[in-house]
Every structure is written in structure tokens, then in C-alpha cells.
């Protein structure tokens, strides 16, 4: 990985500096005062690639990377890898929301190769680089105060794991897991096939017994079929006998129906003859009343003349009655006019009384509002005062909240420096100078004092913040109460104006209501005494006397009743006498004919009744024949059931025999599959051993170890004037006598062999530098991860002048192996030892500022 361009914004101490172009140099010194932001640039590199930086390795404390006062940090890194140009853009907001974009150069544009999620994108970046954050910082990135991570801060097994990742042995882990997975799958299939073989073996047992049972069942089925056919023939014969008898029964029913029709026809003829006898009697009685009818006709003619005279008197009375009705109608018209006027005035009076009631209510409401306004004060001055107090408390709360965040950041910084102090070996984590016991105590005392002071300020700020928030809340409640009172007062003022507008127009309402009451009382008195239309009433009374003298309705009605009685009693008899005289001879003839027909029908009925009796006697055997038919049907059903049961047994046994034969064939296939799965399981089990511990990966590590030792000792010899050399032990013996996988770093010095952990200060740094540089060279030669960039952050403070010169010489040698070398230092005497310079300074307004000085 070779950095090409780095852009940062609001990251740690950087606000918005100019992007850094790495293409103008191979080796550069990154210099600046302590705290200027040198290491922050390297944190930007690792954070862009892996989402991790010092103090935030596990994804924690990500908000600390955002510059104070900013809402979001951004790092945009372009780099080369395997002749491809990539770009990673990472963002992080204070809300916790983050974004990572991963792109690859595609001509003049960038093509997105990020995953669907942040985690998937980070996995793709690590896969492209073939390393994670820990592997990167343990091999080619000398992070400040962690130069010995690979040797001192890793356990031996962790060191070997990192070494394996650097050698790109993860492929063998994946192969081992894939082989193990396939071995498990093969074993599962083998077990399943074995279980299936057992099941199928049980299913094939007893096939011979089933064959014998099937043969016996087929014999029984043939016998049942023969018996069923015999019963079916017997049933058909009995069904034919019953069919013939039922035909005779049908004829019997038809004869009975015909006889019933003959009997009904005879009865109908009898009734017709009786009707003719009755009609003859009635005709004789009518002819006997001929004289009485003639006398009634003469009286009717006299009454008709009297009724004609009465109708003339009725017409005159009707004319007089019409005149009187017109007068009565005019009298009723005047009454209706008065009643209508009275009704209208009563309605107006009712509306007026309602308005009077509403007016009185409105006057009471107006008085109530006037009293409420007189007893209230204008709350607007108090509202303005309370709102100002609330704003003041919110300003205080915001200031105290900002102060709290500043204090927490300062305490977090002191905590990190205290942690660095506890882990420091040989140099001060604050200023980088030599760290002795007295200096350590002074620094610890200073940090404790600062922590105590900041905690006190933090407690005071929290108390003030709580008080300000409480007072602001109280002011808010008071403001809501006052604003509610103001709204209520303004509503009362609006109500008062509206009420006054409604009350004033109704001043003349009482006089109007009194006038309506007087007019309504006068009209009611007129109606009560009938004191209206006097002349019309007199003329109508005179006409009534004339009508009574001209026409008597009762006498006229009695005359009409007598005429109606005569007409009812004798009116129709006059015409009927002539009809009766002509009708009597016809009725006499019809009566004689009907009597003869009754005698003939009675004779025919007797003859057919005797024939019906004979036919019924021949059908006496029908019930017994039907019972025999039912018995034959039951026998047939029983034999059909037996045949069906035996047929089902044959089918079931046939299916069992076929199932046993299929199971035998499946058992043979399952046995073959079981043998194939067992063979596959053995093959993949051997591959698991080959790809796992003690297999190919360990052989590769063992083969790489001599080259790593040779490179490390070459570099370490130049750094120590060949007084030290290292040896890597990949196994160690246990108490049980077995060999344990490890990665121990042993150092030859002064004729002895000691573990790396026993060295400190400059010696430990030179050993770590040699091993780390050897690792990088080893990776460059391999086809795995290509660490083409070497970064050394503050590794010179522990070296004497001679040690510094040798480190500078080793770094210059590394230029042959790396495309890009960055050395970070704050020592002025080392700035000129390298070509180009990247100077970092602190600007009070702009934060950290970067400037590149070419060689």
C-alpha cells in the first residue's frame, strides 16, 4: 500500500488543511513541535483504512476523533496497491452515524466497490490489503509509544497468528474449514445412509410370508366372485317375478281410479237432477203470485208522481241553501282573517318574549364580563419579564453544558496520559524525555492535581447546569400560566364588545311586545263574542226559515223508501213471470233426461266393481314376492362385501410385496451411497490435517523463519555493531513432554541468550525495529500482502547519538525495499537527515497546518 493523497477535515486537531501529496518524495521527515498534530496524520491513515486509531482500536471513543466544535470528521485517502489506484472515504458524525466509501480508479472516474453495509465494506478493504489494523501496526507502522507491539505486547501465540496473516496463510485456514465442513457433511450423509439401510432392511423382511398370504387371498377372491355371480342371477329372477306382479298392481290402481271417476260422475248427475226439481218448485211458486204483482205496479205509478213534485220543491230549497251557504262562507272568511291576524300576532309575541329572555340573559352575561375585567390586571409586563428570565437561564445552561463537555474531554485526555504513564518504559509519555522515578512521581502528582481540580469544576458545572435547567423549567411553567391568563383576558375583552353590540339594538323591544299583547287581546275578544259580520248573520238566518217552509226532507225520504220497498219486493217479479212461464217446459224435459242417466251409471258401477275384486285377488302373492326379493338383495350385498374385502386384502398384500421389492432395491443403493460417503469423509479428514496445525501452514512458517532471522540479524547487526542477533523459536516443550506451538523471540547478547522481554529502552527499540523491518522485507518478497510503505513514529528519543546514526543508516537502506518511508520526529538535529520534509504547525484559528518542503 503506497499513499498517494490524503485529505482530512475536522479530524483531531485538523480543521481543513491542504491535502498532502505523497508522490513528490520517497523518504520524508514529518516534523513539528509536540502536540502539533504529527501523529494525528498517521491516525488519519489507519482510521481511513481500518476505522481504528490510537485509543480507538476497538471502535470505541470514535467521537474523540472529531475536532472540537465540529459535527463531523472526514478522511479521504488515495493509495496504490498492485498497480491499481484505490480510494477510501470515511465519515463520522457526533450522532454516531458513520459512512465508508471504497472506490477503485476506472480511467478518469472512480468505480464504487463498497459493500451493502459498513461492516461489509470494511471487510472488503481488509481483504484487498490482506491485513487488519493490528497486523498493519505490528509490521510496517511504528506507532508512537508502541514500537514493540509485535514483540513485547503480544503473547507468543498472538505473534504467530499475526505472522501467519502476514504470510497470507489465512487461505489455508479457509481450506481447513472448508475441508472440515465437507468432512462433516460426508459423515452426516454416511450416517443417514446407514440409518436408511437399517430401515430398508427391516422393510424387506417377511417378503416370502407375504407372497404365501397373497396366493391364499387370491383363491378366496375367486370363490367369493363365483358366489356373488350366483346370487346376482337369483336376484334377477326374483326381480322379474315381482316386476310382473307390480304391473298387475298398476292395472288395479288404474281400474280403481277409473271406478272412482265413474262414481263421481254419477253423483254429479244426481246433483244436476235435484237442481232441476228445485227449479220446477220455484217456477210453480212464482206463477202463483201474478195478481199480487199487478197491484204493486199500480201503487208504484202513483208514488212516482208524488216523488216528482217533491223533487221540484227540493230544487227550490237547494237554490235558497246555496245563497245561505255563500253568506256563511263570507262569515267564515271574516273569522279566518281575524284568526290569522291573531295567530300572527301571537307568533310575533312569542318571538318577542324569547328575545326578551335572550336580552335579559345577555345583559346578565355583559355584567359578569364587566365585573371579571374590572377585577383582572394586564399580564403582558409579567410575560415579558418571565420570558427574559427563561432565556437567560437557557443561555446559562448552554454555557455550562459546553463547559462540561470541555472538562470531560480534558479529563479523558489526562486519563489517556495517565494510562500511557503507567505503560511507559524508559521515556516520559508526555514530553518524550527520559523517565526516572522522581520524574514519574512529579508527573503523576501533576496529573492527579489536574484531575482533582477538573473534577471539582465538573461537579460545580453540573450543579449549576441542574439549577439553570430547573429555573428555566419553572420560568416556562410560569410563562405558560401567564400566557393562558392573557388569552383569557383578551377573550373577555372580545366577548364584552360582542355583547354590547348585541344588547344595544334591542332597546325598543319591550314597547313592541306590549303593543302586540294589546292587539292580540282585542282580536281574541271579537272571536269569543262573535262580534263581527252582523248583517251577514241576519240575512243567513232569514234564508234558513224560507228553506224549512218550502221543502221537507223527511217526507221526501219516506216517499223514496216506500218506492224502493215496492221495487225491491215486486220490481223483478214482473219480468220473471214471463220467463217462468216459458222456462217450465224446458226444465221438465231436462229432469227426465238426468233421471235416466243416473240409472245407467249405477248399473255400470256395479259391473266394474265385481271385475276389480277379481283382479285384486290375483295380486295377493305380491307382498311375499317382494319379501323374497329383499332377501335375495341382502344375500347379494353380503357376498359383494365379502368379495370387496377379499379384493382389498389382495391389493394390500400386492402393495406390501411391491414395497418390499422396492425397499430391497433402495437398500442396495443406500449401501453403495454409505460406502461412497465414508470414503469421502476419510479423504476430507486427511485434508483437514494437511491444512491445519502441524500441516502445510506450519511448514510454510518454518520455511519463512530462516529468511526472517537472516534479514533481522543483518539489520540488527548494523544497528548494534554486530553485538546482538535474534533467534525465532516456533515450538517449545511442555511439562508433559509434548511440543507446543509458539513464536518466541530470543536475543544473543554478551554471550548469553535472553528473551526479548528482558530488554528495554534503546536496545528493545533497535531489536523491534530490526524484526519489524525484516518482516516488511519478507512480505515484499512474497506474493501476499505488499507493505510498500514504512512509517516510523518517534523512535529516536531512546537512542544515543551513535544509535540514531545507525537507525538513520538502516532507514536509508530500507529505501531500497519500500516505495515510501515516513519518519516522524520532533528532534531538530534529525530533520536534515532525510530528503523531503512535511512540517506540521499549530495555528490558533485554523488548527494544525501541513506544509511539504521537497528535497
Secondary structure, 3 states (H helix, E strand, C coil): CEEEEEEEECECCECCCCCEEHHHCCEEEEECCCCCCHHHHHHHHHHHHHCCCCCCCCCCCHHHHECCCCCEEEEEEEEEECCEEEEEEEEEECCCCEEEEEEEEECCEEEECCCCCHHHHHHHHHHHHCCCHHHHHHHCEECCCCCCCCCCCCCHHHHHHHHHHHCCCHHHHHHHHHHHHHHHHHHHHHHHHHHHHHHHHHHHCCHHHHHHHHHHHHHHHHHHHHHHHHHHHHHHHHHHHHHHHHHHHHHHHHHHHHHHHHHHHHHHHHHHHHHHHHHHHHHHHHHCCHHHHHHHHHHHHHHHHHHHHHHHHHHHHHHHHHHHHHHHHHHHHHHHHHHHHHHHHHHHHHHHHHHHHHHHHHHHHHHHHHHHHHCCCCCHHHHHHHHHHHHHHHHHHHHHHHHHHHHHHHHHHHHHHHHHHHHCCCECCCCCCECCHHHHHHHHHHHHHHHHHHHHHHHHHHHHHHHHHHHHHHHHHHHHHHHHHHHHHHHHHHHHHHHHHHHHCCCCHHHHHHHHHHHHHHHHHHHHHCCCCHHHHHHHHHHHHHHHHHCCHHHHHHHHHHHHHHHHHHCCHHHHHHHHHHHHHHHHHHHHHHHHHHHHHHHHHHHHHHHHHHHHHHCCCHHHHHHHHHHHHHHHHHHHHHHHHHHHHHHHHHHHHHHHHHHHHHHHHHHHHHHHHHHHHHHHHHHHHHHCCCCHHHHHHHHHHHHHHHHHHHHHHHHHCCCEEEEEEEEEECCCCCEEEEEEEEEEECCEEEEHHHCCHHHHHHHHHHHHHHHHHHHHHCCCCCCCEEEEECCCCCCCHHHHHHHHHHHHHHCCCCCEEEEEECCHHHHCCCCEEEEEEEECCCEEEEEEECC
